[in-house]
Amino acid sequence: MPSVVIDVERLKNIHCGLGQFSLHLSHAILDAAGKDFDPILLLCPEQQKYYADRSVRFLDVTTVRREPVASLARPLLGATGFQERCNLWHTTHQDSKCLPMDRRTPLVLTIHDLNILREKKPATIRRRLKSLQRKVNRATVLTTASQFAAGEIRDNLDVGEKEIAIIPHGVCVDPQSDRSRRPESLPEGPFLFTIGDITPKKNFHVLVDMVKQLESSGTPNLRLVIAGAKRDDYASRIEREIQGAGLAGRIILPGTVSDEERSWLYQNCDAFLFPSISEGFGLPVIEAMSCGRPVFLSSSTSLPEVGGRLAFYWHDFSARSMAQVFEDGMAVVGQEARYEERLREHALQFTWKRAAKAYLSLYGRVAGRIVGGKSQVARRAA
């Protein structure tokens, strides 16, 4: 059967979005591949523990030559008839340094977002886009998770006539999990929740003034949990603002939380807040919705596409406006008995089983075979 190398090297950061994407998509593909494909997982040896109960082949990422050295070797390898022992290669994120040595190996390239357009300086943007363009040129087909991201790819990269598959992510939490655990840092009582690496693009600092505004308008003792890795000075800035606003102990930054704690926080929060200004998809949004939690989101980038009509949106980030949207939204939720059920139903369209089926269909198309029925590939708009 055809073999496909799937790059899951980002499992090294298991709690970040790319780590969760790699973990859940790879397991779903292993479940669904059957006799259609032979998946080979590209990773570091210490990451094999995530597949301890699986019968699967591995490729050690430390033995794979990386860019740019590999790019110098490819012309020679092509001239000598070198071929890798795989029929297809899936590079699962645009910043990966690992590409197939043989240029004849079909390549599926996943581009999660072009957030650099909003986060970096012009010179850096040009350099990064130039580097990514080389991978696009090498790719047989591109994939991404949202129409918004696909649009940015078309507008900022030359994709020519290449096909783009829009394959949404699935939910990474089990809304019915009985293994959830309350974080020790969180006192008893109601709370609001958000999660993500604490970096400027997440825009979490605006929540400090919103909580202060809610308190002044008659919502006392409100708590907010902002979970996520503190990899940036931005986290220190938020902590200083919390102190200055007199909200110490009320807005809690516990850092990275375990899977069990994350599940508990989703399941038990009063609402989920996500003021991010730069997303290619927005996985935490559907995770919260899968637990029946109302979600309050920025209206930026891909978030309206993911949250749909059931989410409530901030169109500006003044404390008064954000507090008003929150209060109005919670009133709507309180007046409709089926709101929680509708949120769960909305989240059901985002599953890793569905994503895996779409990827396997795409692999079949790229490898010259149709697997699992009609392809999910969307052609580039003319």
NORGIKA-V146613 format. One record per residue. RES is the residue in three letters. NEAR is the number of other C-alpha atoms within 10 Angstrom. D_LAST is the distance of its C-alpha to the last C-alpha in Angstrom with 2 decimals. Layout:
# NORGIKA-V146613
res=RES near=NEAR d_last=D_LAST
res=RES near=NEAR d_last=D_LAST
This chain:
# NORGIKA-V146613
res=MET near=8 d_last=34.90
res=PRO near=16 d_last=31.89
res=SER near=17 d_last=32.46
res=VAL near=22 d_last=30.05
res=VAL near=22 d_last=31.07
res=ILE near=23 d_last=30.07
res=ASP near=23 d_last=30.69
res=VAL near=27 d_last=32.79
res=GLU near=27 d_last=34.68
res=ARG near=23 d_last=34.05
res=LEU near=22 d_last=36.67
res=LYS near=14 d_last=39.00
res=ASN near=11 d_last=38.07
res=ILE near=16 d_last=38.31
res=HIS near=19 d_last=38.50
res=CYS near=16 d_last=35.29
res=GLY near=18 d_last=31.88
res=LEU near=18 d_last=30.75
res=GLY near=16 d_last=34.10
res=GLN near=19 d_last=33.80
res=PHE near=23 d_last=30.26
res=SER near=19 d_last=31.61
res=LEU near=19 d_last=34.70
res=HIS near=20 d_last=33.39
res=LEU near=24 d_last=30.28
res=SER near=21 d_last=32.40
res=HIS near=17 d_last=35.14
res=ALA near=18 d_last=32.81
res=ILE near=22 d_last=31.30
res=LEU near=19 d_last=34.87
res=ASP near=13 d_last=35.78
res=ALA near=17 d_last=32.97
res=ALA near=18 d_last=32.65
res=GLY near=10 d_last=35.64
res=LYS near=8 d_last=35.87
res=ASP near=18 d_last=32.17
res=PHE near=20 d_last=31.97
res=ASP near=18 d_last=34.56
res=PRO near=22 d_last=33.49
res=ILE near=20 d_last=35.02
res=LEU near=23 d_last=35.11
res=LEU near=25 d_last=34.98
res=LEU near=21 d_last=37.37
res=CYS near=18 d_last=40.68
res=PRO near=13 d_last=43.78
res=GLU near=10 d_last=44.95
res=GLN near=17 d_last=41.82
res=GLN near=17 d_last=42.75
res=LYS near=9 d_last=44.92
res=TYR near=12 d_last=41.94
res=TYR near=13 d_last=41.93
res=ALA near=9 d_last=45.70
res=ASP near=7 d_last=45.72
res=ARG near=12 d_last=42.94
res=SER near=8 d_last=43.16
res=VAL near=13 d_last=40.30
res=ARG near=12 d_last=39.96
res=PHE near=16 d_last=39.47
res=LEU near=16 d_last=38.41
res=ASP near=15 d_last=40.21
res=VAL near=18 d_last=37.81
res=THR near=13 d_last=40.67
res=THR near=8 d_last=40.73
res=VAL near=16 d_last=37.08
res=ARG near=16 d_last=36.64
res=ARG near=16 d_last=34.42
res=GLU near=13 d_last=32.23
res=PRO near=10 d_last=32.88
res=VAL near=9 d_last=35.74
res=ALA near=18 d_last=33.72
res=SER near=16 d_last=31.18
res=LEU near=11 d_last=34.17
res=ALA near=13 d_last=35.35
res=ARG near=17 d_last=32.21
res=PRO near=13 d_last=32.43
res=LEU near=12 d_last=36.06
res=LEU near=15 d_last=35.47
res=GLY near=14 d_last=32.83
res=ALA near=8 d_last=35.36
res=THR near=9 d_last=38.07
res=GLY near=8 d_last=36.14
res=PHE near=14 d_last=36.23
res=GLN near=15 d_last=34.42
res=GLU near=12 d_last=34.38
res=ARG near=12 d_last=35.72
res=CYS near=16 d_last=32.54
res=ASN near=20 d_last=29.63
res=LEU near=24 d_last=27.04
res=TRP near=26 d_last=26.99
res=HIS near=25 d_last=25.57
res=THR near=26 d_last=25.71
res=THR near=23 d_last=25.83
res=HIS near=21 d_last=25.46
res=GLN near=16 d_last=23.93
res=ASP near=14 d_last=27.41
res=SER near=17 d_last=28.96
res=LYS near=15 d_last=30.99
res=CYS near=20 d_last=30.98
res=LEU near=23 d_last=28.62
res=PRO near=24 d_last=29.57
res=MET near=22 d_last=31.75
res=ASP near=20 d_last=30.47
res=ARG near=18 d_last=27.02
res=ARG near=16 d_last=26.72
res=THR near=20 d_last=26.88
res=PRO near=21 d_last=23.51
res=LEU near=26 d_last=22.64
res=VAL near=25 d_last=21.08
res=LEU near=24 d_last=20.74
res=THR near=24 d_last=21.02
res=ILE near=22 d_last=20.19
res=HIS near=21 d_last=22.08
res=ASP near=23 d_last=21.38
res=LEU near=20 d_last=21.21
res=ASN near=17 d_last=24.41
res=ILE near=15 d_last=25.62
res=LEU near=17 d_last=23.75
res=ARG near=12 d_last=26.40
res=GLU near=14 d_last=29.28
res=LYS near=12 d_last=29.71
res=LYS near=10 d_last=30.71
res=PRO near=12 d_last=28.36
res=ALA near=8 d_last=29.89
res=THR near=13 d_last=29.54
res=ILE near=17 d_last=25.92
res=ARG near=14 d_last=25.15
res=ARG near=11 d_last=27.23
res=ARG near=16 d_last=25.76
res=LEU near=16 d_last=22.12
res=LYS near=13 d_last=23.18
res=SER near=13 d_last=24.89
res=LEU near=16 d_last=22.03
res=GLN near=16 d_last=19.64
res=ARG near=10 d_last=22.09
res=LYS near=19 d_last=21.80
res=VAL near=24 d_last=17.99
res=ASN near=14 d_last=18.44
res=ARG near=18 d_last=21.04
res=ALA near=23 d_last=19.24
res=THR near=19 d_last=17.98
res=VAL near=25 d_last=16.08
res=LEU near=23 d_last=16.04
res=THR near=25 d_last=17.41
res=THR near=24 d_last=18.21
res=ALA near=22 d_last=20.09
res=SER near=24 d_last=18.37
res=GLN near=19 d_last=15.25
res=PHE near=19 d_last=16.76
res=ALA near=23 d_last=17.10
res=ALA near=22 d_last=13.57
res=GLY near=12 d_last=12.49
res=GLU near=16 d_last=15.16
res=ILE near=20 d_last=14.22
res=ARG near=14 d_last=10.70
res=ASP near=10 d_last=12.57
res=ASN near=12 d_last=15.53
res=LEU near=14 d_last=14.82
res=ASP near=12 d_last=13.01
res=VAL near=18 d_last=11.47
res=GLY near=11 d_last=9.83
res=GLU near=11 d_last=8.61
res=LYS near=16 d_last=11.10
res=GLU near=17 d_last=11.13
res=ILE near=25 d_last=12.31
res=ALA near=25 d_last=15.10
res=ILE near=23 d_last=16.27
res=ILE near=23 d_last=19.98
res=PRO near=20 d_last=22.40
res=HIS near=24 d_last=25.86
res=GLY near=23 d_last=29.10
res=VAL near=23 d_last=32.36
res=CYS near=22 d_last=34.78
res=VAL near=20 d_last=37.93
res=ASP near=18 d_last=40.02
res=PRO near=19 d_last=40.81
res=GLN near=11 d_last=43.89
res=SER near=12 d_last=45.17
res=ASP near=10 d_last=48.95
res=ARG near=11 d_last=48.91
res=SER near=19 d_last=47.82
res=ARG near=15 d_last=50.23
res=ARG near=15 d_last=50.97
res=PRO near=15 d_last=50.74
res=GLU near=9 d_last=54.25
res=SER near=11 d_last=53.24
res=LEU near=18 d_last=52.34
res=PRO near=12 d_last=55.30
res=GLU near=9 d_last=55.74
res=GLY near=9 d_last=54.13
res=PRO near=13 d_last=50.75
res=PHE near=20 d_last=47.93
res=LEU near=19 d_last=44.29
res=PHE near=24 d_last=42.01
res=THR near=25 d_last=39.08
res=ILE near=24 d_last=38.07
res=GLY near=22 d_last=36.09
res=ASP near=20 d_last=36.87
res=ILE near=25 d_last=38.69
res=THR near=18 d_last=36.58
res=PRO near=16 d_last=35.62
res=LYS near=16 d_last=32.07
res=LYS near=20 d_last=33.69
res=ASN near=18 d_last=35.48
res=PHE near=22 d_last=38.48
res=HIS near=20 d_last=40.99
res=VAL near=17 d_last=40.09
res=LEU near=24 d_last=41.57
res=VAL near=21 d_last=45.02
res=ASP near=20 d_last=45.31
res=MET near=20 d_last=43.88
res=VAL near=27 d_last=46.59
res=LYS near=20 d_last=49.18
res=GLN near=19 d_last=48.06
res=LEU near=20 d_last=48.24
res=GLU near=14 d_last=51.74
res=SER near=10 d_last=52.89
res=SER near=12 d_last=51.67
res=GLY near=8 d_last=53.65
res=THR near=12 d_last=51.97
res=PRO near=11 d_last=54.53
res=ASN near=13 d_last=54.54
res=LEU near=16 d_last=50.77
res=ARG near=21 d_last=49.58
res=LEU near=25 d_last=46.22
res=VAL near=22 d_last=45.29
res=ILE near=23 d_last=42.68
res=ALA near=20 d_last=42.33
res=GLY near=20 d_last=40.62
res=ALA near=19 d_last=41.33
res=LYS near=17 d_last=42.89
res=ARG near=12 d_last=41.29
res=ASP near=12 d_last=41.10
res=ASP near=11 d_last=43.61
res=TYR near=18 d_last=41.63
res=ALA near=22 d_last=43.58
res=SER near=13 d_last=46.84
res=ARG near=11 d_last=45.71
res=ILE near=20 d_last=45.10
res=GLU near=18 d_last=48.49
res=ARG near=12 d_last=50.18
res=GLU near=17 d_last=48.59
res=ILE near=22 d_last=49.79
res=GLN near=13 d_last=53.29
res=GLY near=11 d_last=53.20
res=ALA near=13 d_last=52.17
res=GLY near=11 d_last=55.05
res=LEU near=20 d_last=52.79
res=ALA near=14 d_last=54.02
res=GLY near=14 d_last=54.29
res=ARG near=18 d_last=52.01
res=ILE near=24 d_last=48.69
res=ILE near=18 d_last=48.73
res=LEU near=21 d_last=46.70
res=PRO near=16 d_last=47.81
res=GLY near=18 d_last=45.38
res=THR near=19 d_last=43.70
res=VAL near=16 d_last=44.77
res=SER near=13 d_last=45.24
res=ASP near=16 d_last=43.14
res=GLU near=17 d_last=46.08
res=GLU near=17 d_last=46.38
res=ARG near=19 d_last=42.66
res=SER near=25 d_last=42.84
res=TRP near=22 d_last=45.94
res=LEU near=27 d_last=44.45
res=TYR near=27 d_last=41.42
res=GLN near=23 d_last=43.73
res=ASN near=16 d_last=46.32
res=CYS near=22 d_last=44.72
res=ASP near=18 d_last=44.85
res=ALA near=23 d_last=41.27
res=PHE near=24 d_last=38.54
res=LEU near=26 d_last=37.39
res=PHE near=24 d_last=34.26
res=PRO near=25 d_last=33.74
res=SER near=21 d_last=31.31
res=ILE near=20 d_last=29.05
res=SER near=23 d_last=26.68
res=GLU near=20 d_last=25.40
res=GLY near=21 d_last=22.52
res=PHE near=25 d_last=23.88
res=GLY near=24 d_last=27.54
res=LEU near=21 d_last=29.50
res=PRO near=21 d_last=32.86
res=VAL near=25 d_last=31.60
res=ILE near=28 d_last=31.17
res=GLU near=24 d_last=34.34
res=ALA near=28 d_last=36.28
res=MET near=29 d_last=34.86
res=SER near=28 d_last=35.81
res=CYS near=24 d_last=39.34
res=GLY near=26 d_last=39.24
res=ARG near=26 d_last=39.41
res=PRO near=25 d_last=38.03
res=VAL near=26 d_last=35.47
res=PHE near=24 d_last=35.19
res=LEU near=23 d_last=32.10
res=SER near=24 d_last=30.54
res=SER near=20 d_last=27.66
res=SER near=16 d_last=25.76
res=THR near=21 d_last=22.63
res=SER near=21 d_last=22.07
res=LEU near=26 d_last=25.48
res=PRO near=19 d_last=24.84
res=GLU near=15 d_last=22.21
res=VAL near=21 d_last=24.95
res=GLY near=23 d_last=27.98
res=GLY near=11 d_last=26.64
res=ARG near=11 d_last=29.10
res=LEU near=19 d_last=32.16
res=ALA near=20 d_last=32.08
res=PHE near=22 d_last=33.68
res=TYR near=24 d_last=31.99
res=TRP near=19 d_last=33.41
res=HIS near=14 d_last=31.71
res=ASP near=12 d_last=34.34
res=PHE near=16 d_last=36.83
res=SER near=14 d_last=40.13
res=ALA near=17 d_last=42.80
res=ARG near=17 d_last=43.73
res=SER near=15 d_last=40.22
res=MET near=26 d_last=39.50
res=ALA near=22 d_last=42.89
res=GLN near=16 d_last=42.32
res=VAL near=16 d_last=39.00
res=PHE near=23 d_last=40.79
res=GLU near=13 d_last=43.82
res=ASP near=13 d_last=41.90
res=GLY near=19 d_last=39.69
res=MET near=17 d_last=42.74
res=ALA near=11 d_last=44.41
res=VAL near=14 d_last=41.57
res=VAL near=15 d_last=41.77
res=GLY near=12 d_last=45.53
res=GLN near=9 d_last=45.40
res=GLU near=9 d_last=43.16
res=ALA near=10 d_last=44.84
res=ARG near=11 d_last=41.68
res=TYR near=17 d_last=39.58
res=GLU near=18 d_last=40.22
res=GLU near=14 d_last=39.43
res=ARG near=15 d_last=36.12
res=LEU near=23 d_last=35.15
res=ARG near=19 d_last=35.99
res=GLU near=14 d_last=34.02
res=HIS near=18 d_last=30.89
res=ALA near=21 d_last=31.35
res=LEU near=14 d_last=31.71
res=GLN near=14 d_last=27.97
res=PHE near=21 d_last=27.85
res=THR near=18 d_last=29.77
res=TRP near=22 d_last=29.88
res=LYS near=18 d_last=30.55
res=ARG near=18 d_last=27.21
res=ALA near=22 d_last=25.48
res=ALA near=24 d_last=27.43
res=LYS near=22 d_last=26.51
res=ALA near=24 d_last=22.77
res=TYR near=26 d_last=23.39
res=LEU near=23 d_last=25.58
res=SER near=22 d_last=23.02
res=LEU near=24 d_last=20.55
res=TYR near=28 d_last=23.42
res=GLY near=20 d_last=24.05
res=ARG near=17 d_last=20.58
res=VAL near=17 d_last=20.68
res=ALA near=19 d_last=24.29
res=GLY near=9 d_last=23.62
res=ARG near=13 d_last=25.31
res=ILE near=16 d_last=24.38
res=VAL near=20 d_last=26.51
res=GLY near=16 d_last=27.27
res=GLY near=11 d_last=25.17
res=LYS near=11 d_last=21.54
res=SER near=18 d_last=19.20
res=GLN near=18 d_last=17.97
res=VAL near=19 d_last=14.86
res=ALA near=13 d_last=11.61
res=ARG near=13 d_last=8.55
res=ARG near=15 d_last=6.26
res=ALA near=9 d_last=3.74
res=ALA near=5 d_last=0.00
